[in-house]
């Protein structure tokens, strides 16, 4: 199809069958899974961004224990 782009998933296939009824899990690249889910999902991106911004805005306070 002209102008149509098909992207290959970085996650690939996560399950391969070796023996009938016995699943064998393929190794996962968690960094690729996170990157693909984060970059490809605007809702997830916005949620992570809002949480990070809220955590960054917390005023830090240091208390000193003078009883020692």
C-alpha positions in Angstrom: 0.0 0.0 0.0 1.7 3.3 -1.0 2.3 5.7 1.8 1.5 3.0 4.4 4.1 2.4 7.0 4.2 -0.8 9.1 6.3 -0.6 12.2 7.7 -3.8 13.7 7.1 -4.1 17.4 10.2 -4.1 19.6 8.5 -6.5 21.9 8.2 -9.2 19.3 6.6 -12.5 20.2 6.8 -13.2 23.9 5.7 -16.8 23.8 7.0 -19.8 21.9 5.7 -23.3 22.2 8.4 -26.0 22.4 6.5 -28.9 23.9 2.8 -29.3 23.5 1.2 -27.8 26.6 4.5 -26.5 28.0 5.1 -22.8 27.3 8.6 -21.5 26.9 9.0 -17.8 27.6 11.4 -16.0 25.3 13.8 -13.4 26.9 12.2 -10.0 27.3 13.9 -6.7 26.7 12.2 -4.6 29.5 13.9 -1.4 28.3 12.4 -1.9 24.8 9.0 -2.7 26.3 9.0 0.4 28.5 10.3 2.6 25.7 7.7 1.4 23.2 4.8 1.6 25.7 5.9 5.0 26.9 6.6 6.6 23.6 3.7 5.1 21.7 1.0 5.9 24.3 0.2 9.6 24.9 -1.9 8.7 27.9 0.9 6.8 29.6 3.4 9.6 28.7 1.1 12.3 30.2 0.6 10.2 33.4 4.3 9.6 33.9 5.0 13.3 33.2 2.4 14.5 35.7 3.7 12.2 38.4 7.3 13.2 37.8 6.4 17.0 37.8 4.4 16.5 41.1 7.2 14.6 42.7 9.7 17.3 41.6 7.7 20.1 43.1 7.6 18.6 46.7 9.4 21.0 49.1 12.1 19.1 50.8 12.6 19.7 54.6 15.6 18.6 56.6 15.1 17.9 60.4 18.0 17.7 62.8 17.7 15.4 65.8 19.3 17.4 68.6 18.6 14.7 71.3 21.8 12.9 70.6 
